[in-house]
Amino acid sequence: MRSHMHKFKFDCRLANGHDHRLLGYAGGMVGIGTFHFHFYYGVSSYRNHTHYFCGVTGMPQKTENGHIHKMEGILEFNDMHEHVYKGYTFEEISYIPSARVIGFVR
């Protein structure tokens, strides 16, 4: 399987009267073929505060037209609260040069 990345977009669970949207790409890919996962990281802001997040996707789950990856975790604690997130990448992938994957992991 060629090196690729997945887009993701989903909302976190409500906490402290608001939620956050996670939007980005799960890029750095490690593994071969159907045994691979991706690294992701980002920042989500709402009004006067920001939460950082990072993680590793689950293994691929086969779909009709390709595969998706599960993403779950907790946004960084900030402003006396944290948010739980759980979602999946989009099925559509974008291919990336393998040198970029190696550079991401370093």
C-alpha positions as CSV (number, residue, x, y, z in Angstrom):
1,M,0.0,0.0,0.0
2,R,1.4,3.4,-0.9
3,S,2.0,6.0,1.7
4,H,-1.2,8.1,2.2
5,M,-3.1,10.3,4.6
6,H,-6.7,10.6,5.6
7,K,-8.8,13.7,6.4
8,F,-10.9,13.8,9.5
9,K,-13.6,16.1,10.8
10,F,-15.8,15.5,13.9
11,D,-17.0,17.2,17.1
12,C,-15.9,16.4,20.6
13,R,-18.3,15.7,23.5
14,L,-19.8,18.6,25.2
15,A,-18.0,19.9,28.3
16,N,-18.2,23.2,30.2
17,G,-21.2,24.2,28.1
18,H,-19.5,23.9,24.7
19,D,-17.8,21.5,22.3
20,H,-14.9,21.7,19.9
21,R,-14.5,20.5,16.3
22,L,-11.5,18.6,15.2
23,L,-10.5,19.0,11.6
24,G,-7.3,18.0,9.9
25,Y,-5.2,15.2,8.4
26,A,-3.9,11.9,9.9
27,G,-0.6,11.9,8.0
28,G,2.5,10.1,9.2
29,M,2.0,6.5,8.2
30,V,3.8,3.5,9.8
31,G,3.3,-0.1,8.7
32,I,2.9,-2.1,5.6
33,G,-0.2,-2.9,3.7
34,T,-3.3,-3.6,5.8
35,F,-1.2,-3.4,8.9
36,H,-0.6,0.3,9.3
37,F,-1.6,3.3,11.4
38,H,-1.3,7.1,11.2
39,F,-0.1,9.9,13.6
40,Y,-2.1,13.0,14.0
41,Y,-1.9,16.2,16.0
42,G,-3.6,19.6,16.1
43,V,-5.2,22.4,18.0
44,S,-8.8,23.3,18.6
45,S,-9.9,26.8,19.8
46,Y,-13.2,28.1,21.2
47,R,-13.6,31.7,22.3
48,N,-10.9,32.4,24.8
49,H,-9.1,29.1,25.1
50,T,-7.3,26.4,23.2
51,H,-6.9,22.6,23.5
52,Y,-4.1,20.7,21.9
53,F,-4.4,17.1,20.8
54,C,-2.3,14.3,19.3
55,G,-2.6,10.6,18.9
56,V,-2.3,7.4,16.8
57,T,-5.1,6.0,14.8
58,G,-6.4,2.5,15.2
59,M,-5.7,-0.1,12.6
60,P,-7.6,0.2,9.3
61,Q,-11.2,-1.0,9.1
62,K,-12.1,-2.2,5.6
63,T,-15.0,-0.4,3.9
64,E,-16.7,-0.8,0.5
65,N,-14.3,1.6,-1.3
66,G,-11.2,1.4,0.9
67,H,-10.6,1.8,4.6
68,I,-11.0,4.1,7.6
69,H,-9.3,4.5,10.9
70,K,-10.7,5.1,14.4
71,M,-9.5,8.1,16.3
72,E,-10.2,8.6,20.0
73,G,-8.7,10.4,23.0
74,I,-9.0,13.5,25.2
75,L,-8.1,17.0,24.3
76,E,-5.5,18.6,26.5
77,F,-6.9,19.9,29.9
78,N,-7.3,23.7,29.7
79,D,-9.5,26.3,31.3
80,M,-10.5,23.8,34.0
81,H,-12.0,21.2,31.7
82,E,-11.2,18.7,29.0
83,H,-13.1,17.1,26.1
84,V,-13.4,13.5,25.0
85,Y,-13.3,12.8,21.3
86,K,-14.1,9.8,19.2
87,G,-14.6,9.6,15.4
88,Y,-13.3,8.1,12.2
89,T,-11.2,9.3,9.3
90,F,-12.8,9.8,5.9
91,E,-12.4,6.9,3.5
92,E,-10.9,9.0,0.8
93,I,-7.1,9.1,0.9
94,S,-4.4,11.4,-0.5
95,Y,-1.1,9.8,-1.6
96,I,2.1,11.3,-0.2
97,P,5.8,10.7,-1.0
98,S,7.4,8.1,1.3
99,A,10.2,10.6,2.1
100,R,7.6,12.9,3.7
101,V,6.4,10.1,5.9
102,I,9.9,9.4,7.2
103,G,10.4,13.2,7.8
104,F,7.2,13.3,9.8
105,V,8.3,10.5,12.2
106,R,11.8,12.0,12.9
